[in-house]
């Protein structure tokens, strides 16, 4: 399936699909579910192996890791 086909099936702008695929942007949970539905894949497939350490926390965020 092409990016444009996925965009149509998931009702997501094709520029966003390209940004997700290249890593320039991350989809929110609702978007992830829409993409999974369009691909007829469980949404959990995309989350396998994902850990909180994969996401940077800005210094100004005030949260601490390792709690």
N, C-alpha and C positions, 0 to 999 in steps of 0.2 A: 504494500500500500504506500502511496506517495504521501508526502506531507500535506499536499493540497487535498487529497482524498480524506485523510484523517481529519483535517480541519472541517471539511464538510460534514463528515459523519459525527463528529463530536460537537459541532457548532461552536468551534473555537477559531479565532482568527489565525490564518496560516502563518503570520509573522510571529505569533506567540508559539505555535508549534515548532517553528524553526529555532526560536530562542531556547525552548526547553531541550530540544535535541542537541544543540551546541553547548549547552551549559551556561548560557548567558543569563538565564532566568530559571526560577523554580516554580512549578505550578502549585497552587494551593490545593487543599484536599478535595474540594468539590471538582476542580478541574482535572485532577488526577483520576477521580472516579469516572468522569465523563470520557476521558481518553481510554481508560480500561474498558469501559462499556463499548466504545466504538471498536476496540480491538478484540472484543469478546474474550477478555483476559481478566482474572481476578485482580482487583486493585492491589492486593497484598503482594502480588508478584513484583511490583515496582519498589516495594519497601524492603524486600529481603536483603539482609546484610547492612541496612542503613542504621547508623548509630548517631547519637547526639554530637559526638566529636567531629562528625563530618561537616557540621554547620558552625561557622565562625560566630562568635559573640563579640560585638563591638565593645571596646574598652568603656565607652560611655553608657553601656547597657546597665551596669551595676550588678548583674547577676554573676554568680560564681559557679564554676564547674566543680564537680567532685563532691557535691553535697549529698 
